[in-house]
């Protein structure tokens, strides 16, 4: 599983880079919010493919339709985790370090949220989205 985690981080980092790089030219022709959402959607397609083909290698045998639904669900939950952790850390930083610049506190809080969200996403995708279907247990002869 150690190599799988490394592949997950590489695939996730690649999808994040795709998101950022796509948003820049889209911002030339679309309002920022629309460019952001379009880039996010395109990077989600890339991350799904990367996770399915590169990270969770046995996943290609599973149902594509089922995996897409679970992928979207896991990512929505992951976004909630990122938001919740970021807000809790930001509140804590503003109380503990009131002299900290707000932009720096937000960056630290967002980083913490992303880190916890990455763990949540990995677990969700490993167990739900691309997890292997339960296999029937083999019949083991009972000893008398």
Kinemage of the C-alpha trace (Angstrom):
@kinemage 1
@onewidth
@group {chain A} dominant
@subgroup {mainchain}
@vectorlist {calphas} color= white
{ca unk a 1} P 0.000 0.000 0.000
{ca unk a 2} L 2.984 2.374 0.457
{ca unk a 3} L 3.554 2.718 -3.283
{ca unk a 4} L -0.170 3.257 -3.753
{ca unk a 5} L -0.069 6.277 -1.420
{ca unk a 6} L 2.839 7.751 -3.382
{ca unk a 7} L 0.967 7.182 -6.655
{ca unk a 8} L -2.123 8.825 -5.086
{ca unk a 9} L -0.103 11.907 -4.122
{ca unk a 10} L 1.445 12.122 -7.594
{ca unk a 11} L -1.939 11.714 -9.311
{ca unk a 12} L -3.621 14.219 -6.983
{ca unk a 13} L -0.797 16.714 -7.445
{ca unk a 14} L -1.032 16.272 -11.209
{ca unk a 15} L -4.788 16.861 -11.161
{ca unk a 16} L -4.242 19.986 -9.052
{ca unk a 17} L -1.659 21.262 -11.541
{ca unk a 18} L -4.058 20.554 -14.409
{ca unk a 19} L -6.763 22.505 -12.581
{ca unk a 20} L -4.508 25.502 -12.070
{ca unk a 21} L -3.020 25.455 -15.581
{ca unk a 22} L -6.420 25.131 -17.282
{ca unk a 23} L -7.954 27.953 -15.236
{ca unk a 24} L -5.395 30.507 -16.413
{ca unk a 25} L -6.369 30.505 -20.126
{ca unk a 26} L -10.040 29.995 -19.293
{ca unk a 27} L -9.896 33.202 -17.227
{ca unk a 28} L -9.025 35.072 -20.420
{ca unk a 29} L -12.420 34.245 -21.942
{ca unk a 30} L -14.635 33.518 -18.922
{ca unk a 31} L -15.396 35.262 -15.631
{ca unk a 32} L -13.125 34.019 -12.820
{ca unk a 33} L -15.851 31.970 -11.114
{ca unk a 34} L -16.861 30.216 -14.348
{ca unk a 35} L -13.225 29.549 -15.244
{ca unk a 36} L -12.634 28.143 -11.770
{ca unk a 37} L -15.612 25.786 -11.993
{ca unk a 38} L -14.769 24.665 -15.550
{ca unk a 39} L -11.150 23.978 -14.597
{ca unk a 40} L -12.267 22.093 -11.491
{ca unk a 41} L -14.595 19.923 -13.572
{ca unk a 42} L -11.907 19.137 -16.130
{ca unk a 43} L -9.378 18.323 -13.421
{ca unk a 44} L -11.924 15.986 -11.799
{ca unk a 45} L -12.108 14.040 -15.074
{ca unk a 46} L -8.305 13.862 -15.115
{ca unk a 47} L -8.079 12.814 -11.462
{ca unk a 48} L -10.716 10.104 -11.920
{ca unk a 49} L -8.783 8.658 -14.853
{ca unk a 50} L -5.437 8.950 -13.024
{ca unk a 51} L -6.763 7.302 -9.861
{ca unk a 52} L -8.472 4.539 -11.812
{ca unk a 53} L -5.555 3.755 -14.146
{ca unk a 54} L -2.493 4.692 -12.109
{ca unk a 55} L -3.286 4.519 -8.393
{ca unk a 56} L -5.913 1.835 -7.843
{ca unk a 57} L -4.817 -0.505 -10.623
{ca unk a 58} L -7.426 -3.212 -10.050
{ca unk a 59} L -10.188 -0.630 -10.385
{ca unk a 60} L -10.485 -1.009 -14.149
{ca unk a 61} L -12.377 -4.240 -13.535
{ca unk a 62} L -15.119 -2.434 -11.596
{ca unk a 63} L -18.265 -0.767 -12.887
{ca unk a 64} L -17.399 2.590 -14.452
{ca unk a 65} L -20.859 4.037 -13.714
{ca unk a 66} L -20.723 3.014 -10.061
{ca unk a 67} L -17.196 4.337 -9.664
{ca unk a 68} L -18.110 7.728 -11.135
{ca unk a 69} L -20.995 8.139 -8.681
{ca unk a 70} L -18.853 7.135 -5.730
{ca unk a 71} L -15.995 9.322 -6.961
{ca unk a 72} L -18.255 12.383 -6.956
{ca unk a 73} L -19.648 11.480 -3.533
{ca unk a 74} L -16.203 10.947 -2.003
{ca unk a 75} L -14.949 14.230 -3.484
{ca unk a 76} L -17.978 16.114 -2.146
{ca unk a 77} L -17.334 14.671 1.312
{ca unk a 78} L -13.630 15.496 0.942
{ca unk a 79} L -14.499 19.095 0.083
{ca unk a 80} L -16.586 19.248 3.261
{ca unk a 81} L -13.644 17.926 5.268
{ca unk a 82} L -11.303 20.522 3.728
{ca unk a 83} L -13.754 23.318 4.505
{ca unk a 84} L -14.454 22.180 8.073
{ca unk a 85} L -10.803 21.621 8.990
{ca unk a 86} L -9.750 24.892 7.357
{ca unk a 87} L -12.350 26.870 9.313
{ca unk a 88} L -11.503 25.194 12.633
{ca unk a 89} L -7.768 25.762 12.145
{ca unk a 90} L -8.363 29.362 11.052
{ca unk a 91} L -10.448 30.029 14.151
{ca unk a 92} L -7.746 28.467 16.313
{ca unk a 93} L -4.979 30.478 14.679
{ca unk a 94} L -6.833 33.773 15.067
{ca unk a 95} L -7.347 33.066 18.772
{ca unk a 96} L -3.868 31.715 19.502
{ca unk a 97} L -1.935 34.085 17.214
{ca unk a 98} L -4.012 37.267 16.804
{ca unk a 99} L -1.017 39.159 15.370
{ca unk a 100} L -0.749 36.710 12.448
{ca unk a 101} L -1.626 38.302 9.107
{ca unk a 102} L -5.055 37.081 7.931
{ca unk a 103} L -3.750 35.989 4.516
{ca unk a 104} L -1.022 33.912 6.166
{ca unk a 105} L -3.465 32.394 8.656
{ca unk a 106} L -5.821 31.513 5.788
{ca unk a 107} L -2.970 29.902 3.841
{ca unk a 108} L -1.934 27.793 6.849
{ca unk a 109} L -5.518 26.804 7.597
{ca unk a 110} L -6.162 25.904 3.961
{ca unk a 111} L -2.986 23.799 3.892
{ca unk a 112} L -4.110 21.897 6.975
{ca unk a 113} L -7.533 21.370 5.417
{ca unk a 114} L -6.008 20.075 2.196
{ca unk a 115} L -3.766 17.653 4.108
{ca unk a 116} L -6.644 16.189 6.113
{ca unk a 117} L -8.864 16.202 3.020
{ca unk a 118} L -6.238 14.247 1.062
{ca unk a 119} L -6.254 11.542 3.737
{ca unk a 120} L -10.064 11.456 3.696
{ca unk a 121} L -10.137 11.280 -0.108
{ca unk a 122} L -7.536 8.526 -0.220
{ca unk a 123} L -9.472 6.445 2.303
{ca unk a 124} L -12.773 7.080 0.529
{ca unk a 125} L -11.422 6.213 -2.891
{ca unk a 126} L -9.492 3.207 -1.576
{ca unk a 127} L -12.431 1.783 0.329
{ca unk a 128} L -15.436 2.942 -1.704
{ca unk a 129} L -14.757 4.263 -5.177
{ca unk a 130} L -12.071 1.855 -6.314
{ca unk a 131} L -12.252 -0.774 -3.599
{ca unk a 132} L -12.607 -4.313 -4.733
{ca unk a 133} L -15.984 -5.916 -4.329
{ca unk a 134} L -16.277 -8.284 -1.401
{ca unk a 135} L -15.301 -11.785 -2.408
{ca unk a 136} L -17.046 -14.820 -1.040
{ca unk a 137} L -14.947 -16.480 1.614
{ca unk a 138} L -13.461 -19.752 0.564
{ca unk a 139} L -14.912 -22.854 2.048
{ca unk a 140} L -12.590 -24.087 4.744
{ca unk a 141} L -13.227 -27.593 5.972
{ca unk a 142} L -14.388 -27.631 9.556
{ca unk a 143} L -12.335 -29.789 11.861
{ca unk a 144} L -14.195 -32.034 14.216
